[in-house]
Every structure is written in C-alpha cells, then in structure tokens.
Amino acid sequence: MAPAFGPINQRELVRCMRLLGFEGPFSGGKHPFMIKGDLTVTIPNPHRGDIGRSLLSRILRQADIAREDWESIS
C-alpha cells in the first residue's frame, strides 16, 4: 500500500525508505540515519507520535525523493 503524503510513524518511514533503496537505519550522533549511494538521510525519532507533513517533506527533499515516487511505493 502506498503511503499517503502525511503524518507517518518512524517505523513506517524506515520501511518505505528501504523500499526506495536506502540501507539502515544506522546509529550515529543524536539520530539514526539511512544511506543510499552518496546520500545520507537523518531519521528523526519523534517521542510523541508521528512525523508530520512538513518534516516528511524535508526528509524527502534531503533524500532526493519526489512526492510522486513516495506516493507510488507498493
């Protein structure tokens, strides 16, 4: 099922990032991160609920993932 472009929990974010070719998450610094080639993307750990739309948007921009690609994950 394709994820909606909206609030998402960390576990689902990691699952979707793996489907898009990212490896990890790896621990390091204050937050875990995922890697795909030259890209390194920090994975936030929201202690109170889901990752919101604005933060998801920033993560996808950092990961060089188009919204259309995100919404077409199966």
Legacy VTK file of the C-alpha trace (Angstrom):
# vtk DataFile Version 3.0
C-alpha trace
ASCII
DATASET POLYDATA
POINTS 74 float
0.000 0.000 0.000
1.378 3.384 -0.949
1.915 5.777 1.946
-0.077 8.981 1.924
1.827 12.228 1.983
1.001 12.965 5.570
1.857 12.021 9.128
3.815 8.771 9.352
5.427 6.893 12.210
9.166 6.246 12.256
8.873 2.503 11.643
6.753 3.027 8.514
9.137 5.738 7.273
12.077 3.328 7.572
10.118 0.591 5.764
9.291 2.926 2.879
12.844 4.259 2.650
14.120 0.670 2.362
11.677 0.052 -0.485
13.213 3.086 -2.206
16.704 1.593 -1.957
18.027 3.055 1.289
20.019 0.935 3.745
19.831 1.197 7.505
18.964 2.738 9.807
22.403 3.016 11.343
23.087 4.621 14.695
25.270 7.663 14.919
25.220 11.032 16.572
21.875 12.063 18.005
19.704 10.400 15.365
19.786 7.251 13.252
20.471 7.669 9.540
19.954 5.797 6.281
22.241 5.645 3.247
21.738 5.251 -0.496
24.859 5.785 -2.578
26.177 9.256 -1.751
23.012 10.294 0.096
22.785 10.202 3.873
19.377 10.941 5.384
18.799 11.606 9.076
15.818 9.741 10.502
14.068 11.665 13.281
12.832 9.916 16.389
9.649 11.711 17.428
8.992 10.776 21.028
5.392 11.868 20.890
3.640 10.484 17.859
4.112 10.681 14.135
6.418 12.590 11.822
4.344 15.461 10.432
3.885 16.573 6.819
6.426 19.406 6.971
9.174 17.212 8.437
8.339 14.416 5.985
8.661 16.942 3.166
12.129 17.970 4.385
13.222 14.329 4.720
12.073 13.531 1.181
13.850 16.621 -0.174
17.058 15.593 1.630
16.669 12.055 0.218
16.005 13.390 -3.306
12.650 11.573 -3.445
9.847 13.158 -5.475
6.409 13.200 -3.901
5.087 11.156 -6.829
7.727 8.479 -6.205
6.851 8.451 -2.498
3.153 8.007 -3.168
3.763 5.209 -5.691
5.585 2.874 -3.280
3.915 -0.514 -3.175
LINES 1 75
74 0 1 2 3 4 5 6 7 8 9 10 11 12 13 14 15 16 17 18 19 20 21 22 23 24 25 26 27 28 29 30 31 32 33 34 35 36 37 38 39 40 41 42 43 44 45 46 47 48 49 50 51 52 53 54 55 56 57 58 59 60 61 62 63 64 65 66 67 68 69 70 71 72 73
